[in-house]
Amino acid sequence: MFRFILLAAIIYILFKWLRRSSPPARKARNVDRQAAPPGSAVEEMVQDPVCGTWVPITQAQALPQESETLYFCSAECREKYAQRR
């Protein structure tokens, strides 16, 4: 019985130590959501509808549509989309 209690205590201590040494996954995901440092610009990201790549809006290739503007990662993706229509 004493061995069982000792083993349980050791496992509990190791579990607590391991959790403290590595940050939880939810905290790691929140890194991207933190406010940007003062003086830095935050740029909107848009997703290419052809290949799914995320691109900063200032670097994206735009294709104006009737009700919206679509953004692409490259001129090639923009042309592929235009040919499908």
Secondary structure, 3 states (H helix, E strand, C coil): CHHHHHHHHHHHHHHHHHHHHCCCHHHHHHHHHCCCCCCCCCCCEEECCCCCCEEECCCCEEEECCCCEEEECCHHHHHHHHHHC
